[in-house]
Amino acid sequence: MKAIAFVVLVISSFLPLHAQEALQNGDFSDAITHWHGDGRSPADYASDNPLQSSDPFTSKGLIVPLKQKTWSKVAQDFTGKIASGILSVTFMVSADFSFSSSPDDYANVPAQLGWGWKSFKSPPGNWLVFINDIDGTTGNYYVIKTNAHTSEPQTVRYKVKGLFPLEAQTITLAFPPGSGTIVVLNVSINNS
């Protein structure tokens, strides 16, 4: 039996390593399938006139129009495949984009999202990505700094730990009050 285990170990060491992706449809190639919340699909912005070209800004990704007085959020439930890895988020902001500058909008963020997490303040002018167990009692959050002065895609990467392999989890993208639109082009959590 030990010989078989050794052979399997040796053979597997020669196989190429492939990135394991935890999320489904993180590139939004299937519109907003697997995502729920305040996000909208490019189809919601498409013209009924087939001769009119689409606005390039709203023609792909997960489109999140910001709310003026409350936080917006989009989420996906997923089953983890890895215990640690790299969170990568690519997004763009509209020309009229701005987050609230009121400190009250960043105080006690969990309560503003309707969650029972321990209270914390978020840095003004930023949005957050939460990764937590399915019942929302254990998890981590990552601050996403946004350059409001560019319409070019922005990418943020974080090393993430404390994921729950083979357990149900939720990833939530949470945006403070503001104006304008954020288009999320890609969200991934993988082991490479």
Secondary structure, 3 states (H helix, E strand, C coil): CHHHHHHHHHHHHHCCCCCCECCCCCCCCCCCCCCEECCECHHHHCCCCCCCCCCHHHCCCEEEECCCCCCEEEEEEEECCCCCEEEEEEEEECCCCEECCCHHHHCCHHHHHCCCCCCCCCCCCEEEEEEEECCCCCEEEEEEECCCCCCCCEEEEEEECCCCCCCEEEEEEEECCEECEEEEEEEEEECC
